[in-house]
Amino acid sequence: MSLEESKKYLEKLSLQEKQLSSFVWFLMNAKRYGNRIFLAGNGGSAYTIAHFASDLMNLGFDVFCMNDNLARLTAITNDYGWECAYTQQLTHFKQGDIMITASVHGGGKEGEVWSQNLLLVALEAKQRGGIILSLIGCDGGRLKELSNISIIVPSDLACYVEGFHSLLTHIICERLKKEGIKNAGSD
């Protein structure tokens, strides 16, 4: 792990400018048409996604961060299992709403058990007519296939993936501001 290696990942991310612009475009349309933004992540990605949710909320988006309510999350996990931790929270998800997921492994390859709850929530949201935007690591895993747009940090090291995901969420919010979305709160 080095700054030089970080620079290489940043160069690889710069090749995903189209995905980044599309990510912003989908969020702009959600704001324009009054669609809600749902967000979910596990582990360190849960913190990244919670911070992103807060920043989007400050920009006036209607946001629901699925990993923020510990009482609800643990009740669902207790009653239905961890795989359903997020699908059980889609009660108010409507066609055109956006589901944003963040995952280091993206659900991995077929047969692996990484982030099953994120795979299931992406699938359920897609079946409800939602748009799936994902921040993923490794090769994107199965989550990439479920996503309308995914930005992939091509590393299997959580320190790089989670760090660059955090940077990407800030870049996205800055681009939203440049597109005319006004800050409705404090950072």
Secondary structure as a PSIPRED ss2 file (coil, helix, strand):
# PSIPRED VFORMAT (PSIPRED V4.0)

   1 M C   1.000  0.000  0.000
   2 S C   1.000  0.000  0.000
   3 L H   0.000  1.000  0.000
   4 E H   0.000  1.000  0.000
   5 E H   0.000  1.000  0.000
   6 S H   0.000  1.000  0.000
   7 K H   0.000  1.000  0.000
   8 K H   0.000  1.000  0.000
   9 Y H   0.000  1.000  0.000
  10 L H   0.000  1.000  0.000
  11 E H   0.000  1.000  0.000
  12 K H   0.000  1.000  0.000
  13 L H   0.000  1.000  0.000
  14 S H   0.000  1.000  0.000
  15 L C   1.000  0.000  0.000
  16 Q C   1.000  0.000  0.000
  17 E H   0.000  1.000  0.000
  18 K H   0.000  1.000  0.000
  19 Q H   0.000  1.000  0.000
  20 L H   0.000  1.000  0.000
  21 S H   0.000  1.000  0.000
  22 S H   0.000  1.000  0.000
  23 F H   0.000  1.000  0.000
  24 V H   0.000  1.000  0.000
  25 W H   0.000  1.000  0.000
  26 F H   0.000  1.000  0.000
  27 L H   0.000  1.000  0.000
  28 M H   0.000  1.000  0.000
  29 N H   0.000  1.000  0.000
  30 A H   0.000  1.000  0.000
  31 K H   0.000  1.000  0.000
  32 R H   0.000  1.000  0.000
  33 Y H   0.000  1.000  0.000
  34 G C   1.000  0.000  0.000
  35 N C   1.000  0.000  0.000
  36 R C   1.000  0.000  0.000
  37 I E   0.000  0.000  1.000
  38 F E   0.000  0.000  1.000
  39 L E   0.000  0.000  1.000
  40 A E   0.000  0.000  1.000
  41 G E   0.000  0.000  1.000
  42 N C   1.000  0.000  0.000
  43 G C   1.000  0.000  0.000
  44 G H   0.000  1.000  0.000
  45 S H   0.000  1.000  0.000
  46 A H   0.000  1.000  0.000
  47 Y H   0.000  1.000  0.000
  48 T H   0.000  1.000  0.000
  49 I H   0.000  1.000  0.000
  50 A H   0.000  1.000  0.000
  51 H H   0.000  1.000  0.000
  52 F H   0.000  1.000  0.000
  53 A H   0.000  1.000  0.000
  54 S H   0.000  1.000  0.000
  55 D H   0.000  1.000  0.000
  56 L H   0.000  1.000  0.000
  57 M H   0.000  1.000  0.000
  58 N H   0.000  1.000  0.000
  59 L C   1.000  0.000  0.000
  60 G C   1.000  0.000  0.000
  61 F C   1.000  0.000  0.000
  62 D C   1.000  0.000  0.000
  63 V E   0.000  0.000  1.000
  64 F E   0.000  0.000  1.000
  65 C E   0.000  0.000  1.000
  66 M C   1.000  0.000  0.000
  67 N C   1.000  0.000  0.000
  68 D C   1.000  0.000  0.000
  69 N C   1.000  0.000  0.000
  70 L H   0.000  1.000  0.000
  71 A H   0.000  1.000  0.000
  72 R H   0.000  1.000  0.000
  73 L H   0.000  1.000  0.000
  74 T H   0.000  1.000  0.000
  75 A H   0.000  1.000  0.000
  76 I H   0.000  1.000  0.000
  77 T H   0.000  1.000  0.000
  78 N H   0.000  1.000  0.000
  79 D H   0.000  1.000  0.000
  80 Y H   0.000  1.000  0.000
  81 G C   1.000  0.000  0.000
  82 W H   0.000  1.000  0.000
  83 E H   0.000  1.000  0.000
  84 C H   0.000  1.000  0.000
  85 A C   1.000  0.000  0.000
  86 Y C   1.000  0.000  0.000
  87 T H   0.000  1.000  0.000
  88 Q H   0.000  1.000  0.000
  89 Q H   0.000  1.000  0.000
  90 L C   1.000  0.000  0.000
  91 T C   1.000  0.000  0.000
  92 H C   1.000  0.000  0.000
  93 F C   1.000  0.000  0.000
  94 K C   1.000  0.000  0.000
  95 Q C   1.000  0.000  0.000
  96 G C   1.000  0.000  0.000
  97 D C   1.000  0.000  0.000
  98 I E   0.000  0.000  1.000
  99 M E   0.000  0.000  1.000
 100 I E   0.000  0.000  1.000
 101 T E   0.000  0.000  1.000
 102 A E   0.000  0.000  1.000
 103 S E   0.000  0.000  1.000
 104 V C   1.000  0.000  0.000
 105 H C   1.000  0.000  0.000
 106 G C   1.000  0.000  0.000
 107 G C   1.000  0.000  0.000
 108 G C   1.000  0.000  0.000
 109 K C   1.000  0.000  0.000
 110 E C   1.000  0.000  0.000
 111 G C   1.000  0.000  0.000
 112 E C   1.000  0.000  0.000
 113 V C   1.000  0.000  0.000
 114 W C   1.000  0.000  0.000
 115 S C   1.000  0.000  0.000
 116 Q H   0.000  1.000  0.000
 117 N H   0.000  1.000  0.000
 118 L H   0.000  1.000  0.000
 119 L H   0.000  1.000  0.000
 120 L H   0.000  1.000  0.000
 121 V H   0.000  1.000  0.000
 122 A H   0.000  1.000  0.000
 123 L H   0.000  1.000  0.000
 124 E H   0.000  1.000  0.000
 125 A H   0.000  1.000  0.000
 126 K H   0.000  1.000  0.000
 127 Q H   0.000  1.000  0.000
 128 R C   1.000  0.000  0.000
 129 G C   1.000  0.000  0.000
 130 G C   1.000  0.000  0.000
 131 I E   0.000  0.000  1.000
 132 I E   0.000  0.000  1.000
 133 L E   0.000  0.000  1.000
 134 S E   0.000  0.000  1.000
 135 L E   0.000  0.000  1.000
 136 I E   0.000  0.000  1.000
 137 G E   0.000  0.000  1.000
 138 C C   1.000  0.000  0.000
 139 D C   1.000  0.000  0.000
 140 G C   1.000  0.000  0.000
 141 G H   0.000  1.000  0.000
 142 R H   0.000  1.000  0.000
 143 L H   0.000  1.000  0.000
 144 K H   0.000  1.000  0.000
 145 E H   0.000  1.000  0.000
 146 L H   0.000  1.000  0.000
 147 S C   1.000  0.000  0.000
 148 N C   1.000  0.000  0.000
 149 I E   0.000  0.000  1.000
 150 S E   0.000  0.000  1.000
 151 I E   0.000  0.000  1.000
 152 I E   0.000  0.000  1.000
 153 V E   0.000  0.000  1.000
 154 P C   1.000  0.000  0.000
 155 S C   1.000  0.000  0.000
 156 D C   1.000  0.000  0.000
 157 L C   1.000  0.000  0.000
 158 A H   0.000  1.000  0.000
 159 C H   0.000  1.000  0.000
 160 Y H   0.000  1.000  0.000
 161 V H   0.000  1.000  0.000
 162 E H   0.000  1.000  0.000
 163 G H   0.000  1.000  0.000
 164 F H   0.000  1.000  0.000
 165 H H   0.000  1.000  0.000
 166 S H   0.000  1.000  0.000
 167 L H   0.000  1.000  0.000
 168 L H   0.000  1.000  0.000
 169 T H   0.000  1.000  0.000
 170 H H   0.000  1.000  0.000
 171 I H   0.000  1.000  0.000
 172 I H   0.000  1.000  0.000
 173 C H   0.000  1.000  0.000
 174 E H   0.000  1.000  0.000
 175 R H   0.000  1.000  0.000
 176 L H   0.000  1.000  0.000
 177 K H   0.000  1.000  0.000
 178 K H   0.000  1.000  0.000
 179 E C   1.000  0.000  0.000
 180 G C   1.000  0.000  0.000
 181 I C   1.000  0.000  0.000
 182 K C   1.000  0.000  0.000
 183 N C   1.000  0.000  0.000
 184 A C   1.000  0.000  0.000
 185 G C   1.000  0.000  0.000
 186 S C   1.000  0.000  0.000
 187 D C   1.000  0.000  0.000
